[in-house]
Amino acid sequence: MNSTCSAFVIGETVCLPPIRIPFYFSLRQSIFDDIPDTYVALAAPVVTFWLMSLTFYCLDISSWRWLDKYRVHESEEVKSKNLVTPSEVARAMIFQNVMQTLVGLAWLTEPPEISVARCQSEMEGLGRMLVLVVQRLFGKEMGMKILELGGPEMTHWLYWWGIPAAQILFALFVLDTWEYFVHRLMHTNQYIYRKIHSVHHKLYVPYAFGAFHSHPLESFLLDTLGVAIAERVACLSIRQAIFFFAYGTGKGVDDHCGYSFPFDPFQLISGNNSDYHDIHHQAVGIKSNFSQPFFVHWDVLLGTRMTREDIQERRQKVKTT
């Protein structure tokens, strides 16, 4: 690439300045020495699950009184209302970790070699596409003026920030869509609920270790397959997949943690939090709040959202009738 050219487009060639690597990206072939990124992607959700679960478990068994105001339920409710023991939950989670890892080994492919030349080539291709789009939107003359003023910066931003962020957001949307409709089906079909999904609802009072406790078939269909479809449809790179797998697992654990912390980053990002999902685990809300794990738009659009205020209104109506 000619780094001294002053124009963005010269003939059929897109001219970009020397590549600038953002802080989040590494040209190393593997993030960790001697460990392929595919293995890191497989390990990320497992490590995230157990680290976060252990953290919340330490909070659960602590005697810190300041935690009481953040608990969704009293500690004794976990012991008295849940229909499955912690040891059964742990065994189910180990089984799911193994199953997800085996599916991941078959699903994930070796990523292409990382190099400056490859990044430059991809950015040039993106630049050519940008030329076509801008000229189509603004006309050839105005489009060229826009590109000469900001073409390199737009290409850089799109390649390193805009497109990767859009891919991640799209993956979150795809997974939310998959899980909402499959989850809702598991409640509306009584046979599926009784034989499969009811296993997850044995945790009437959720806690972090039980975030993904479910029937093996549900674990595969709802979580493993849903994540795999979202990763493939969004065309995530292996390093985007590492983030997506870890973030999705962390969000799922946090949604079942039993605490409503005002300073929890997972709960600050989205209204689909531990309190929101806890309503779904209660008898009054079991036909509501199907959305998981990221946003609540499907519940809002399809009329299945329930809030604490809605519960209070229902109770008031019962008292007055």
WOSULUR-V152001 format. One line per field, one symbol per residue. burial: b if it has 16 or more other ideal C-beta (glycine too) atoms within 10 Angstrom, else e. A space follows every 10 residues. Layout:
burial: ???
This chain:
burial: beeeeeebbe eeebbbeebe eeeeeeeeeb eeeeebbbeb bbbbbbebbb ebbeebbebb eeeeeeeeeb bbbeeeebee ebebeeeebe ebbeebbeeb eebbeebbee beebeeeebe eebbebbeeb beebbeeeee eebbebbeee bbebbbebbb eeebeebbee bbbbbbbbbb ebbbebbeee ebbeebbbbb bbbbbbbbbb bbbbbeebbb bbbbebbbeb beebebebbb bbbbbbbbbb bbbbbbbbbb beeeebbeeb bbbbbbbbbb bbeebbebbb bbbbbbbbbe eeebbbbeee eeeeeeeeee e
